[in-house]
Every structure is written in C-alpha cells, then in structure tokens.
Amino acid sequence: MIYIDQQVDQFDLQAALATVSEQRRSHALRYRKEHDQRLSVAAYRLLQHALEVEHGIEEPPTFAFGHHGKPSLIDHPGIFFSLSHCHEAAACAVDTVPVGIDVESLSNYDPDIVTAVMSDEEQHQITHSPDPRLTFLLLWTMKESLLKMTGEGILNDMRHILDRPAIQDHSIRFHTTVYPLFVCTVCWGR
C-alpha cells in the first residue's frame, strides 16, 4: 500500500516528535531546517499509520540497517517498507514483498546529469519527449525506487539499471503517479 503526505507543514512537529521512536527522533533532528525535520517525521508517521492499519502494529517501529543502509523492521522481518520525501511530500510504501518508493519534485534538470545517469536509449526518450523534464523524472524515480527495493543504494553506474532481466521479464513491477508538484514511483519484487 502507498501512503502520501502532501501537508507536512500542517502538524505540530514537537508533538509528533514525541510519538516516534527515539531512533527516528534523533534522525529527524539531525536535519538543520525545520521543513526537512518535518519531512523525516512525516515519512515515519506514514509508516506508523500503515503498520497499524495493515498489520495491527501500534508500537513505534525500530529499524535495523542493511549493508547499504536499507532499513528493515527489527521485530517484523516479513513486512517490507520504503520511505521517501521531496520538498513537497513524504511517501511510504508497505508490503509483504520487497518494495521501494521514490518521490521527486517536478523541477528543472541538468542535461549533464542525464548523460551521466541515463542509457543512450533513455537519453533519446528524454530529448524526444514533449516534456523532457517529466520523462527524466519518470525514469529517475523508477531507477531510485528499484535501488531502494534491492537495498543497493545509488550506484556508480546508473545508466543501465533498467536493463536488468528481472525488469524485462516483469518479475519487478513499477507504478508511477504524477502529482502536480512531484512524481512518485513504487517498485515491487516478487
């Protein structure tokens, strides 16, 4: 299930910090800007809500972290989740199969970044698109959600991530939604 919060400035941050785990509170307070703290807390609160609604789990979850920093639930290894945020929203995906989510603001992009992270075919799609900025973000959020799902993190060579056999044979699925100010892509494995 996918959860989105587009109103991260609408809650009492101090009250919300009291309801999250000490681990998440420390993580959120590492951000210097209040808006970034709010995004971190909002994503975690979405996870809390999802766990309560979908699995009846009421206690604030505590994370373990994999080799590349992928979080997992210490007390519930059969529940998979992913968190993301951009300036406009926080997002959370929860499932019983591996899942990754990415949200990115609809903003301008740098053509040099396109060359560095997109394959030749993807670059062609972007440059020949009626909305190159959106096409770039659609491809980028697919790549980042995939890497969040696998726990690999951002790789040195991002160009051919979407050429993997599991994507070609549909063992991995994507769902993208374009909102007015951001793009959200979720990736699921089987």
Phi, psi and chi 1 to 4 in degrees:
 res  aa     phi    psi   chi1   chi2   chi3   chi4
   1 MET       -  146.4 -168.0   78.1  121.3      -
   2 ILE  -110.3  135.1  -57.9  163.4      -      -
   3 TYR  -127.1  132.9  -61.5   84.6      -      -
   4 ILE  -128.3  137.2  -55.4  -78.7      -      -
   5 ASP  -121.8  112.8 -178.1   -7.6      -      -
   6 GLN  -101.3    6.0  -62.7  179.7   64.0      -
   7 GLN  -122.5   52.4  -60.6  177.6  -21.8      -
   8 VAL   -69.0  -12.2  -63.3      -      -      -
   9 ASP   -95.1    7.6  -69.0  -37.5      -      -
  10 GLN  -100.4    1.2  -57.9  -62.7  -44.3      -
  11 PHE  -116.3  159.6   63.4   87.4      -      -
  12 ASP   -77.0  108.4 -179.7  -27.6      -      -
  13 LEU   -61.8  -44.1  178.9   58.8      -      -
  14 GLN   -63.3  -42.1  -65.6  -50.4  -48.4      -
  15 ALA   -65.0  -40.5      -      -      -      -
  16 ALA   -66.1  -38.9      -      -      -      -
  17 LEU   -60.4  -29.2  -76.4  166.3      -      -
  18 ALA   -73.5  -15.4      -      -      -      -
  19 THR  -101.0   -5.6   67.5      -      -      -
  20 VAL  -100.4  167.3  -58.4      -      -      -
  21 SER   -65.3  156.2   69.8      -      -      -
  22 GLU   -58.7  -37.9  176.8   58.5   39.3      -
  23 GLN   -58.3  -46.5 -179.7 -174.0   52.3      -
  24 ARG   -73.5  -35.8 -169.8   57.6  172.2 -160.6
  25 ARG   -59.4  -47.4 -172.6  171.9   22.8  -96.0
  26 SER   -60.9  -42.0  -65.0      -      -      -
  27 HIS   -61.9  -47.8  175.7   80.8      -      -
  28 ALA   -64.4  -39.2      -      -      -      -
  29 LEU   -76.1   -7.5  -68.0  174.5      -      -
  30 ARG   -69.8  -24.8  -77.1 -171.3 -147.9  132.2
  31 TYR   -71.2  138.7  -69.8  104.9      -      -
  32 ARG   -79.9  -37.4  -69.5 -176.4  -19.2  165.7
  33 LYS   -87.8  138.9  -65.0 -179.8 -179.4  176.7
  34 GLU   -60.3  -38.5 -179.1 -179.9  -42.5      -
  35 HIS   -60.6  -40.3 -174.8   73.1      -      -
  36 ASP   -67.8  -37.0  -64.8  -31.4      -      -
  37 GLN   -61.3  -43.5  -66.7  172.3   -3.1      -
  38 ARG   -61.2  -42.8  -71.2  177.2  164.2  -76.4
  39 LEU   -61.5  -43.5  -71.4  165.9      -      -
  40 SER   -62.8  -45.6  178.3      -      -      -
  41 VAL   -67.7  -40.6  169.9      -      -      -
  42 ALA   -61.9  -43.2      -      -      -      -
  43 ALA   -61.8  -44.0      -      -      -      -
  44 TYR   -64.3  -41.9 -176.9   88.4      -      -
  45 ARG   -63.2  -34.5  -71.5  177.5   60.2 -172.0
  46 LEU   -62.1  -42.1  -69.9  171.7      -      -
  47 LEU   -62.6  -45.5  175.1   61.5      -      -
  48 GLN   -56.5  -46.5  -75.8 -179.1  -71.2      -
  49 HIS   -61.7  -46.5  176.0   72.5      -      -
  50 ALA   -60.8  -43.9      -      -      -      -
  51 LEU   -64.8  -37.0  -67.8  173.7      -      -
  52 GLU   -69.9  -46.7 -175.1  172.9  -13.7      -
  53 VAL   -67.9  -45.9  167.6      -      -      -
  54 GLU   -87.2  -27.9  -65.4 -178.6   34.5      -
  55 HIS  -131.0    1.2  -60.2  -78.0      -      -
  56 GLY    69.2   18.9      -      -      -      -
  57 ILE   -89.5  119.6  -61.1  168.7      -      -
  58 GLU  -104.0  -23.1  -65.3 -178.4    3.9      -
  59 GLU   -76.6  147.0   72.0  -86.6    1.8      -
  60 PRO   -61.7  128.1  -22.2   32.0      -      -
  61 PRO   -71.8  147.1   23.9  -31.0      -      -
  62 THR  -113.7  141.4  -55.9      -      -      -
  63 PHE  -103.5  148.4  -55.8  153.7      -      -
  64 ALA  -107.3  157.3      -      -      -      -
  65 PHE  -125.4  132.8  -64.2   92.2      -      -
  66 GLY   -77.2 -174.7      -      -      -      -
  67 HIS   -52.8  -43.5  179.3   65.3      -      -
  68 HIS  -102.1   16.9  -66.0  -75.4      -      -
  69 GLY    92.9    5.5      -      -      -      -
  70 LYS   -66.9  124.7 -179.9  177.3  174.2   63.6
  71 PRO   -80.3  150.3   28.0  -32.3      -      -
  72 SER  -140.6  163.4   60.8      -      -      -
  73 LEU   -84.8  122.2  -61.3  173.8      -      -
  74 ILE   -59.7  -46.5  -70.7  176.7      -      -
  75 ASP   -91.5   -1.0  -63.7  -32.7      -      -
  76 HIS  -142.3   71.5  -53.6  -78.4      -      -
  77 PRO   -65.9  -15.9   22.1  -31.1      -      -
  78 GLY   -89.0    1.9      -      -      -      -
  79 ILE  -110.3  126.5  -59.7  172.1      -      -
  80 PHE  -108.6  146.5  -61.2   88.6      -      -
  81 PHE  -150.2  165.2   74.3   95.5      -      -
  82 SER  -149.9  142.6 -177.4      -      -      -
  83 LEU  -121.2  149.3  -54.7  175.1      -      -
  84 SER  -155.6  158.6 -175.8      -      -      -
  85 HIS  -155.5  152.2   52.5   78.0      -      -
  86 CYS  -130.0 -175.4   63.6      -      -      -
  87 HIS   -58.4  -35.8 -175.0   76.8      -      -
  88 GLU   -92.5  -15.3  -65.2   77.0   18.3      -
  89 ALA  -160.3  158.2      -      -      -      -
  90 ALA  -113.5  149.3      -      -      -      -
  91 ALA  -141.4  153.2      -      -      -      -
  92 CYS  -147.1  138.8  172.5      -      -      -
  93 ALA  -124.7  136.4      -      -      -      -
  94 VAL  -132.6  137.6  174.8      -      -      -
  95 ASP  -159.1  176.2 -148.4  -45.8      -      -
  96 THR   -99.9    7.2   55.6      -      -      -
  97 VAL  -126.0  159.8  -63.5      -      -      -
  98 PRO   -54.6  139.1  -28.7   37.1      -      -
  99 VAL  -144.1  148.3   64.3      -      -      -
 100 GLY  -138.3  146.7      -      -      -      -
 101 ILE  -135.8  145.5 -167.5  167.5      -      -
 102 ASP  -141.5  136.2 -173.7   44.0      -      -
 103 VAL  -122.3  137.7  -69.7      -      -      -
 104 GLU  -137.7  138.7  -62.0  -72.3  -22.5      -
 105 SER   -65.9  143.4  -60.2      -      -      -
 106 LEU   -77.9   93.0  -80.0  168.4      -      -
 107 SER  -134.9  173.9   59.1      -      -      -
 108 ASN   -65.0  157.7  -67.7  -32.2      -      -
 109 TYR  -126.2  161.6   68.7   95.2      -      -
 110 ASP   -98.3  121.6 -178.7  -16.7      -      -
 111 PRO   -56.6  -28.2  -25.1   33.8      -      -
 112 ASP   -66.4  -33.9  -68.6  -24.6      -      -
 113 ILE   -67.5  -39.7  -67.7  175.0      -      -
 114 VAL   -56.1  -47.3  172.0      -      -      -
 115 THR   -61.8  -36.7  -56.7      -      -      -
 116 ALA   -76.2  -32.0      -      -      -      -
 117 VAL  -116.0   -5.0  -60.2      -      -      -
 118 MET  -115.2  143.8  -61.7  -67.6  167.7      -
 119 SER   -68.1  169.1   69.7      -      -      -
 120 ASP   -58.5  -42.5  -68.1  -18.1      -      -
 121 GLU   -64.3  -41.6 -179.5 -177.8  -36.1      -
 122 GLU   -66.4  -38.9  -68.3  164.2  -14.0      -
 123 GLN   -60.9  -40.5  -69.8  177.1   48.0      -
 124 HIS   -62.3  -45.0 -179.7   80.1      -      -
 125 GLN   -57.7  -43.0  -72.5  176.0   13.1      -
 126 ILE   -67.1  -50.7  -67.7  165.0      -      -
 127 THR   -69.1  -23.4   58.0      -      -      -
 128 HIS  -101.8   10.6  -69.4   85.3      -      -
 129 SER   -85.1  148.7  166.5      -      -      -
 130 PRO   -65.3  -22.0    2.8   -3.9      -      -
 131 ASP  -136.0   83.0 -172.4  -14.3      -      -
 132 PRO   -56.6  -37.9  -23.2   32.4      -      -
 133 ARG   -59.5  -46.3  169.7 -171.2   68.3  148.5
 134 LEU   -67.5  -43.1  178.4   58.9      -      -
 135 THR   -61.2  -41.4  -56.8      -      -      -
 136 PHE   -58.2  -47.7  169.7   77.3      -      -
 137 LEU   -66.8  -35.3  -75.6  174.5      -      -
 138 LEU   -61.1  -46.7  -65.0  173.8      -      -
 139 LEU   -68.7  -42.7  -68.8  165.6      -      -
 140 TRP   -62.5  -45.3  177.5 -103.7      -      -
 141 THR   -67.1  -30.1   57.6      -      -      -
 142 MET   -63.4  -46.9  -72.5  174.9   69.7      -
 143 LYS   -62.5  -47.4  -70.5  179.8 -177.9 -146.1
 144 GLU   -68.7  -38.8 -165.7  160.9  -25.0      -
 145 SER   -65.2  -36.3   66.6      -      -      -
 146 LEU   -62.5  -46.6  171.3   64.2      -      -
 147 LEU   -68.2  -31.0  -66.3  174.4      -      -
 148 LYS   -69.0  -39.0  -74.9 -178.2  168.5 -172.2
 149 MET   -63.0  -44.9 -178.2 -162.3   73.6      -
 150 THR   -79.3  -17.7   63.1      -      -      -
 151 GLY    81.4   11.9      -      -      -      -
 152 GLU   -76.5  -26.9  -65.4  170.6   77.9      -
 153 GLY    74.1  178.0      -      -      -      -
 154 ILE   -66.2  128.1  -59.3  -63.1      -      -
 155 LEU   -98.9  160.3  -57.5  172.8      -      -
 156 ASN   -62.3  -40.7  -70.9  -25.1      -      -
 157 ASP  -109.2   99.1 -177.9   10.3      -      -
 158 MET   -91.6   -9.1  -62.5  -72.3  -69.0      -
 159 ARG   -60.8  -38.5  -67.1  174.6   48.2  106.1
 160 HIS  -115.0   21.9  -61.9  -74.8      -      -
 161 ILE   -58.4  -40.2  -59.9 -106.9      -      -
 162 LEU   -82.0    4.2  -62.0  179.2      -      -
 163 ASP   -92.1    3.6  -64.7  -22.0      -      -
 164 ARG   -63.5  144.3  -65.7  178.3  176.9 -174.1
 165 PRO   -56.4  -36.6  -24.4   32.4      -      -
 166 ALA   -63.2  -27.4      -      -      -      -
 167 ILE   -78.8  -41.4  -66.0  170.3      -      -
 168 GLN   -65.1  -36.2  -55.2  -53.1  -43.2      -
 169 ASP   -93.2    8.4   72.8   11.1      -      -
 170 HIS    67.2   23.6  -55.7  -72.5      -      -
 171 SER   -71.3  -22.5  -63.3      -      -      -
 172 ILE  -114.6  133.0  -66.6  174.5      -      -
 173 ARG  -116.9  151.9  -57.8  172.4  -71.7  131.2
 174 PHE  -126.5  147.6  -65.3   95.6      -      -
 175 HIS  -136.9  122.1  176.0   77.7      -      -
 176 THR  -117.7  137.9  -60.3      -      -      -
 177 THR  -125.7  132.0  -55.7      -      -      -
 178 VAL  -101.3  117.7  178.4      -      -      -
 179 TYR   -97.4  169.8  -67.8   84.6      -      -
 180 PRO   -58.7  -32.9  -27.8   35.7      -      -
 181 LEU  -117.6   -3.8  -61.2  174.9      -      -
 182 PHE  -157.6  167.8   61.1   93.9      -      -
 183 VAL  -118.3  139.0  173.2      -      -      -
 184 CYS  -127.8  126.4  176.6      -      -      -
 185 THR  -125.0  134.8  -61.7      -      -      -
 186 VAL  -115.3  140.8 -178.7      -      -      -
 187 CYS  -124.4  131.5  175.8      -      -      -
 188 TRP  -121.4  143.3  -69.5  -86.6      -      -
 189 GLY  -104.7  168.6      -      -      -      -
 190 ARG  -103.6      -  -67.1 -176.8 -168.6 -168.2
